[in-house]
Amino acid sequence: MDIGKTGPLEMNCASPVKRTRAGGSSRGEVTKIRDKVGQYPESQSCERKKHQPGVVSQGPASIEACWNGGEDCLQGDSHVCKNDPFREWETVCNPLWKESQYILSVDRANLNKELLTEAETYPNTKLNFDHKLQDWSAETGLMTFARSDGSNEHIKADLIVGCDGAFSAIRKQFLRQSRFNYSQTYIPHGYMELSMPPINGEFAMKPDYLHIWPRNTFMMIALPNLDKTFTCTLFMPFEEFEKITTGDEVLEFFQEYFPDTIALIGVDALKTDYFRLPAQAMVSIKCSPYHTGDKCVLMGDAAHAVVPFYGQGMNAGFEDCIVFDEIMDQLNEDFSAVLPEYTRVRVPDDHAIADLAMYNYIEMRAHVNSKWFLFRKHLDNILHFLMPKTITPLYTMVTFTRTRYHEAVENWQWQNKMVNRGLLFSATGAVLGGSYLLIKNPPDINKLLVPAEKMWDRLVALWTH
């Protein structure tokens, strides 16, 4: 989608509709501020987290569609990573990489600050910090908040937008209703973040790449930061984390699996940082529908928390906003029609990216070690170069286009079927062609017997010695 088609942030102060957003995520700020809006972030402070979300097509398109100048904000607070991860000890680069395809590694806290600052400039928007949601009504839109001074505040809204994360207080009310589907899955792997400092004021590794150390059952990745450090994230089964109990065991583990990073992270830092925080859990959440009546709708992690391995969690949340806004335009802001349509459109896409994120972890930690997998990746890129309208790699569709997630999966499955059939036919043709040539021009058996006898004699000699 062309970013410019959606235009700058719009505001319609004449509309009497009052909307309230609960939650402190960035998704809620990325919506066109048309009406009177009250926002209730979880807290006033924006704590700095090392985790750098990757922002790609859906993110900039959504931000730029709702905020003129948002793309400049992303570029100014991000580091560009090429779409070509390489394995440590052996650099693997894609010669067909395109300059237009890159990931923005963005500081989450700064992005939240920028979006909140922009939201504050609109007179029909009010930010309310230190308000904890206690209860809300799907029938009336009445919400009860507990304030920091111990008092309660009651707010009534025409539309409640639940953007309050994976453990959403808004979503709890949905669970009380019939025909609401909900699933929560913790994967058996956790993650731990380590910091790689700069060397002589410069990045310790190439900054324009996503670095991956795949080790089949676990992996480590590294993303660059603006201060020229790298955030290294180790993903591993919890039982493996628990086996390491001392600094010396940490060093032994890294010497075996990530020896090239020890000098870059530092021995002392490695021994201490590993135990600074326990390994953190990762959860995947699916639910449907995303709305109840015409009073409330879920967005972002509240609707579809995903594991981080496709780098699409925040982008999917941003895309929720732009899709919701497009549907608002199509259906003239009639919430009774907009909310069911939003659920119909988004649920299959968000469920698809949740499954893809799970799959991509296996691909990143294990499949990239397979020569067949790497061959197929190169073949897909070559076919995409030759037939860009027919063959598009899955990662390209998901990350660098606004192709709907479930359609990207369907296209990928069809492409795999066609390419595999082509390879099978080619192999069959080669075998049949070779057999035909042997039949038409049979080799002299007597000439082959002599080399065969010599080969046998050499094998016997090697065996006896």
Residue, then its C-alpha position, 0 to 999 in steps of 0.5 A: m500500500d502506498i503510504g501517501k494514499t492515507g494522508p496525514l493525521e485527521m481530526n474531526c472535533a465536530s463529532p460527538v463520539k467519545r472514545t477511550r483507550a485503555g493500556g500503555s502500548s504504542r498501538g493505541e496512539v497510532t490511530k487517527i484522532r477524529d473524535k474526543v479521546g481519553q487515553y489511560p496508559e498503565s503508568q506515567s513513566c516510560e521505562r527504557k527497555k533493551h528490547q528493540p522491536g523491528v519495524v517494517s512495512q506495516g509499522p511505518a505505513s500505519i504511523e505515517a498514515c496517522w501522523n504526518g512526519g511519523e516516518d521521520c521519527l522512526q528513521g531518527d530513532s532507529h538503526v537499519c538492519k539488512n534483510d540478510p541474517f548471517r551465521e557467525w563463523e560463516t558469513v552468509c549474504n544474499p546477493l539479491w538483497k534489495e536496498s529498499q528492504y530493511i528492518l528498523s530496530v527502534d527503541r520501544a520507549n522512545l517510540n512510545k514517548e514520541l507517539l504520546t507527545e504527538a497525541e498531546t498536541y490534539p485538544n480533543t485528546k486527554l491522557n490520564f496516567d496512574h489509572k488502573l482499570q477495575d471494571w467496565s461494562a460492555e452494555t453501557g461503556l462505563m469504566t471504573f478506574a482506581r487512581s493512585d490516591g486511592s479514589n475511584e473514577h468512573i468514565k463512560a465512553d461510546l467506544i472502548v479500545g483495549c490496547d492493554g497488552a497480553f494480560s489485558a484487563i479489558r479482555k477478561q470481561f470477554l472471557r465471561q461471555s459465551r462464544f468467545n474463543y481464547s487460547q494461551t500457549y507458553i513455549p518451552h523456551g525462554y529468553m535472556e538479554l546480554s549487552m555487547p559494548p562498543i570497541n574503541g567507540e565503534f560497533a563490535m560487529k557489522p551494524d547493518y545486519l541481524h546477527i544470528w547464531p543458530r544452534n538447532t535447539f537454541m540460538m542467539i541473535a544480536l541487534p544494533n543500538l544507536d549508542k553502538t552497543f548490541t543487544c544480544t538475546l539468547f533463546m533457549p529451553f528453560e531446562e538448559f538455562e537452569k543447568i547453568t548455575t555459576g559464572d564458570e559454567v556460563l563461560e564454558f557454555f559460551q566457549e562451546y557454542f558462542p566462542d567468538t562472542i566472549a571477547l566482544i561481550g567481555v568475560d566478567a560482564l558475561k559472568t555477571d549479566y547472565f544472572r542479573l535476571p532469570a530467563q523470561a517466558m514467551v507467550s502466544i495468545k489467540c482469541s476471537p472475536y475482537h469485539t463485543g457489541d458496539k462498545c469495545v474492541l481489542m487491538g495489539d497484544a490484547a487481541h493477539a500476542v505473538v512470540p517475537f521470532y518473525g519481528q511482527g508483533m508490534n507491526a501487526g498491532f500497528e496494522d490493526c490500527i490502519v485496518f480499523d481506520e480504513i473500515m471506519d472510512q468504508l462504513n461511515e464510523d458506524f460501530s455496529a458495522v465496523l466492529p464485526e467487520y474488523t473482527r472478520v478481517r483481522v482474526p485470520d491474519d493475526h492467527a496466521i502471523a502467530d503460527l508463522a512466528m512459532y514456525n520461524y523460531i524453528e527456521m532461525r535456530a535449526h533450518v538455517n543449518s540445512k544445506w537444502f534449506l539454504f539452497r531453497k532460499h537461494l532458489d526462491n530468491i532467484l525465481h523471485f528475481l526472474m518472476p517477481k509477480t509470480i514467486t515472492p519469498l514468504y519473508t518478503m511477503v510478510t515483512f516488506t509488503r502489506t499482503r495479508y498474513h493469511e494470504a501470504v501463507e496461502n501463497w507460500q504453500w502454493q509456491n512451495k508446491m509448484v517449486n517442489r513439483g518443478l524440482l521433481f520433474s527436473a530430477t525425473g527428466a535428468v534421470l530419464g535423459g541420462s538413462y536414454l543416453l546410456i541405452k543409446n550409447p552404452p559404455d564399454i564394460n571391459k573398460l569399466l572393469v579395470p578401474a573397478e578392479k583397481m578401486w577394489d584393490r585399493l579398498v582392500a589395502l586400506w582395510t588390511h592396513 
